[in-house]
Amino acid sequence: MDFAYDARTEELRERLLAFMDQHVYPAEPVLEAQLADPGRPAWDVPPIVAELQAEARERGLWNLFLPGHRDRPGEGAGLTNLQYAPLAEITGRSPQLAPPALNCAAPDTGNMELLAEFGSAEQRERWLRPLLSAEIRSAFAMTEPDVASSDATNIATRIERDGDEYVVTGRKWYITGAMNPRCRIFIVMGRTDPGAEPHRRQSMILVPRDAPGVTVRRGMKVFGYDDADHGGHAEVHFDAVRVPVGHLIGAEGSGFAIAQARLGPGRIHHCMRAIGIAERAVELMCRRTLERVAFGRPLAEQGVVQDWIAESRVRIEQLRLLVLKTAWLMDTVGNRGAHTEIQAIKIATPRTVEWILDKAVQAHGAAGVSQDTPLAQLWAGNRTLRLADGPDEVHKRSLARRELRRHRPGDR
């Protein structure tokens, strides 16, 4: 691996850093005020996001996550994972504003990747194109409250063929973005053939949010936060929802494979941004401990605080190297070839960043758990990553099995 940024990455980094300093960081208090405005329509994304999006597009900082397609140039920025990694890290320093400003926020990023890779020409025209231009938003409906969704073969929502239509029936929750009034489409995972072998039972289908039978029941909170700036997380019911056969993504029975293809890039994008969160936390911790005096000297001179800061720097550098190696492998040998590393970063990054955020909170005292710093909300959001896209334990189980196969007689 060459650790130097290539010319294009360096140019985009400089442009993005300037955008963050000139527009994103100054917009953070504006976002807070707009979210607190009692006159704001429920679940509307605050206007500051659209303002930042216009500025980002003008600066050429748009859809950086999507590498594009050889047969359809212009769909994405054309960056490799290795090129995108340092840019995603920068956006992680202000996760409420920077990713959506660049049209690089989940779940739309994963949905756009999915449609670009597996969608039909008609599906891409109808749904991918407006998502790429941020005219609409989307949601990915996989997780269910009634089954252990960490094992995707448990998914119980039914997708049944009836002539020229599919009928979708089921209950989903923590569906990110579904509360957003501009959310127009759900990508729903459900069973089309309960009798097939476990990994061939599921399919993916496009369900318009306004289809009869779709009910967005309630917004779900995360440690008390509603995440309204991203369109919230919803419980959604599908009651015999009918959609045309042409809304099926790929073939029947391909849903599990499509889900895995979608989640791989999503996992590394979360980890890239989480490193930026950690960097922001260390910066806040250093400033706070240099300013505050306790027992006659600055907190920064206390040995325990210096230990937190030193450990944080070491852990960030370790994480970044592992994420960059994973990005490089995804570019060179593909997502399947980087499976071990993708799981390793998904295990290591949220857990490590959680530790760093915890020390930053501790260094701030009561302010660390208040609304006066971003730390509490950053901690809450990062903690969910140990569940989102597969909990730690599932990734450890898979990783251990793969490691054991290397040493088990007959499996080598």
GIVENPE-V360177 format. One record per run of one state. SS is the DSSP state (2 for helix, 1 for strand, 0 for the rest). FROM is the first residue (numbers start at 1). TO is the last residue. If there is no record, write none. Layout:
BEGIN
SS,FROM,TO / SS,FROM,TO
END
This chain:
BEGIN
0,1,6 / 2,7,36 / 0,37,46 / 2,47,58 / 0,59,68 / 1,69,69 / 0,70,71 / 1,72,72 / 0,73,80 / 2,81,94 / 0,95,97 / 2,98,101 / 0,102,107 / 2,108,118 / 0,119,120 / 2,121,132 / 0,133,136 / 1,137,141 / 0,142,151 / 2,152,154 / 0,155,157 / 1,158,162 / 0,163,164 / 1,165,176 / 0,177,182 / 1,183,191 / 0,192,197 / 2,198,200 / 0,201,201 / 1,202,208 / 0,209,213 / 1,214,220 / 0,221,221 / 1,222,222 / 0,223,224 / 1,225,225 / 0,226,227 / 2,228,230 / 0,231,232 / 1,233,244 / 2,245,247 / 1,248,249 / 0,250,254 / 2,255,291 / 0,292,292 / 1,293,294 / 0,295,296 / 1,297,298 / 2,299,301 / 0,302,302 / 2,303,337 / 0,338,338 / 2,339,369 / 0,370,374 / 2,375,384 / 0,385,391 / 2,392,405 / 0,406,412
END
